[in-house]
Amino acid sequence: MQRLSSPSTFFYKRVFPVLWFGFLSLVLAAGVFGTVFAHQWDLWPMLVVPVFMMGIGVVLFRALMSGLVDEVWLDGNPLVVKQGGESSRIDLANVINVDSSTMTNPPRITLMLRSGSARLGKTVAFIPPSARGLFPAFKPNPIAIDLVHRIDALRGRPA
């Protein structure tokens, strides 16, 4: 089996949000304690920025990370998708569209399915491994291109 998803997905989905909110909580606590111990009772400036950044973090993490699956593996023709400790097999013939976003961090590949499953829904999104080379964000993702060629070959279209 060939792994299509990045090993750093766990970091992006689980570790980075904890670091983000932990750091902002420390900044908030330091600001509150600093103003209290300095006997400056104007807490408003110390509350606004960290709370605003936490709100931005919630919006961005929900938009960019909530729909990502944990792992995607290519096992010949079917894809093996692992999400929350459970595996699902998706036949490549069931994939309608392969969408690759390159100008986001982290980049993502989204597969639109003809018939979705109860657990995964109609789309499967994952983070591909980091591309190498000069200006990789301006080049198409090789994993997405390979998936498109495989799907076209299954449909009998020339690649």
Rosetta blueprint (number, residue, H / E / L):
1 M L
2 Q E
3 R E
4 L L
5 S L
6 S L
7 P L
8 S L
9 T H
10 F H
11 F H
12 Y H
13 K H
14 R H
15 V H
16 F H
17 P H
18 V H
19 L H
20 W H
21 F H
22 G H
23 F H
24 L H
25 S H
26 L H
27 V H
28 L H
29 A H
30 A H
31 G H
32 V H
33 F H
34 G H
35 T H
36 V H
37 F H
38 A L
39 H L
40 Q L
41 W L
42 D L
43 L L
44 W H
45 P H
46 M H
47 L H
48 V H
49 V H
50 P H
51 V H
52 F H
53 M H
54 M H
55 G H
56 I H
57 G H
58 V H
59 V H
60 L H
61 F H
62 R H
63 A H
64 L H
65 M H
66 S L
67 G L
68 L E
69 V L
70 D L
71 E E
72 V E
73 W E
74 L E
75 D L
76 G L
77 N L
78 P E
79 L E
80 V E
81 V E
82 K E
83 Q E
84 G L
85 G L
86 E E
87 S E
88 S E
89 R E
90 I E
91 D E
92 L H
93 A H
94 N H
95 V E
96 I E
97 N E
98 V E
99 D E
100 S E
101 S E
102 T L
103 M L
104 T L
105 N L
106 P L
107 P L
108 R E
109 I E
110 T E
111 L E
112 M E
113 L E
114 R E
115 S E
116 G E
117 S E
118 A L
119 R L
120 L L
121 G E
122 K E
123 T E
124 V E
125 A E
126 F E
127 I L
128 P L
129 P L
130 S L
131 A L
132 R L
133 G L
134 L L
135 F L
136 P H
137 A H
138 F H
139 K L
140 P L
141 N L
142 P H
143 I H
144 A H
145 I H
146 D H
147 L H
148 V H
149 H H
150 R H
151 I H
152 D H
153 A H
154 L H
155 R L
156 G L
157 R L
158 P L
159 A L
